[in-house]
Amino acid sequence: MMPSPESDVLRAKYSEMADRMADNPDMSLAQRRAMFEELHVMAVEPTRVTYEEVKAGPCRALWCNPLDSDSERVLLYSHGGGFVTNSADSHRKVAAHLAKAAGARALVLDYRRAPEFPFPAQIEDAVGAYRWLLDQGFAANHIASVGDSAGGNLSTAAVLAMRNKGLRLPAAIVAISPAYDLELTGSTIESNREKDAILSRMPLDKTAMYLGEKGSVKDPLANPLYANLTGLPPIYLSCGTDEMLQDDAVRFAALAEKAGVSTTLDINEGMQHVHVYMAGRAPEADATIAAIGAWLRPLLQLN
């Protein structure tokens, strides 16, 4: 099945951004961050949602509050951007669409970014925000850890860190186009290179920024493909057949199943990296969001 014309708008946007970077090889980090913030325009503004800025433990965050949601259920959302770009603001609309589908609220983290704050600052912020939710009276089994791209890595690694610390774990993990493999060894790095409109080898420089001088690409909290996954809650993995990181989700799914973790792997034909950016515009994005919401509802004990 061919991607819908609406979904191909994301491919065109990615191509335009890649061209801008190629034409400006000396683009500063500030310029790159400003460019990636533009991705927020790809999603439609969801209706009947209010927003509130808060300090969630160690970091700034945005509450996305669908008016008809259960206020006691929370998606703890970690945005993508290679740990270097994007923000809570660039991802609030996608998070709000997911929250509406799940019948919950979303807390979108504005975690510290590399290179100013290298690993493990991002995990510290995510775990700190989770502790803050628990301190606010939210039940662990009413919280899901959700993220896309680097945020998919973080949504998973944060739960690994929670487990290691002996915390009560959230009810579920959702990782959309997760960037798990910091070594870039997946088979689809090469096989999908011509189909992927944005990634190429871009994560390499971001990996160095993320890990800094002391981090390792084999650290299980930086690269969950090296982690012991025993005891993790159910996980939903979504990826596209036209993205270079497809194999990250596929390999992690196999590892999670081997460890006895309830695992759902959703591979979307013809889709680009984080195709849910097109929430409210493309049928494929809306179908994935609806599927994630339906999967989350019983885990969050929602009807």
SULVEN-V638759 format. One record per pair of residues at least 12 apart in sequence whose ideal C-beta (glycine too) atoms are under 6 Angstrom apart, sorted by the first residue. I is the first residue (numbers start at 1). J is the second residue. If there is no record, write none. Layout:
{{I,J} {I,J}}
This chain:
{{1,269} {3,270} {4,282} {4,283} {6,281} {6,282} {7,278} {7,282} {7,284} {10,272} {10,277} {10,278} {11,197} {11,272} {14,197} {14,198} {15,197} {18,198} {33,85} {36,81} {36,85} {36,86} {37,90} {39,90} {39,277} {40,90} {42,277} {42,278} {43,93} {43,94} {43,279} {43,280} {44,280} {44,281} {46,96} {46,97} {46,100} {48,67} {49,64} {49,66} {49,96} {50,65} {56,129} {56,132} {57,128} {57,129} {57,131} {57,132} {58,125} {58,128} {59,109} {59,110} {59,111} {59,125} {60,110} {61,107} {61,109} {61,110} {62,88} {62,92} {62,108} {63,107} {64,92} {64,95} {64,96} {64,99} {64,106} {65,105} {66,99} {66,100} {69,103} {69,104} {69,105} {70,103} {72,142} {73,104} {73,142} {73,300} {74,104} {74,105} {74,107} {74,138} {74,143} {75,99} {75,104} {75,106} {75,144} {75,146} {76,107} {76,143} {76,145} {77,95} {77,106} {77,108} {77,146} {78,109} {78,126} {78,147} {78,151} {78,154} {78,155} {79,91} {79,151} {80,148} {80,149} {80,150} {80,151} {81,150} {82,150} {82,203} {82,206} {83,114} {83,122} {83,150} {83,210} {84,113} {84,114} {84,206} {84,209} {87,110} {88,108} {88,110} {91,108} {92,108} {94,276} {94,279} {95,108} {97,279} {97,289} {98,289} {101,289} {101,290} {101,293} {102,293} {102,296} {103,297} {103,302} {109,129} {111,125} {112,125} {114,209} {114,210} {115,209} {118,212} {119,210} {119,211} {119,215} {119,222} {122,154} {123,157} {123,158} {123,161} {123,221} {126,154} {126,158} {127,158} {127,161} {127,162} {140,168} {140,170} {141,171} {142,300} {143,170} {144,170} {144,171} {144,172} {144,296} {145,159} {145,170} {145,173} {146,174} {148,176} {148,177} {148,274} {149,177} {149,179} {149,274} {150,179} {152,175} {152,176} {152,178} {153,178} {153,179} {153,180} {155,173} {155,175} {156,173} {156,175} {156,224} {157,221} {157,224} {159,173} {160,227} {161,221} {163,231} {169,233} {171,233} {171,299} {171,300} {172,233} {172,234} {172,299} {173,235} {174,236} {174,292} {175,237} {176,238} {176,276} {177,239} {177,245} {177,273} {177,274} {178,248} {178,249} {179,245} {180,224} {180,225} {180,248} {180,252} {181,225} {181,248} {182,207} {182,217} {182,223} {183,217} {186,247} {186,248} {187,247} {188,244} {188,246} {188,247} {189,244} {192,244} {195,242} {196,243} {196,244} {197,272} {199,244} {199,273} {229,255} {229,256} {229,259} {229,261} {230,259} {232,261} {234,262} {235,256} {235,263} {236,264} {236,292} {236,295} {237,249} {237,253} {237,265} {238,266} {238,288} {239,267} {240,268} {240,271} {240,272} {240,275} {241,269} {242,270} {242,272} {243,272} {243,273} {253,265} {271,284} {276,288} {276,289}}
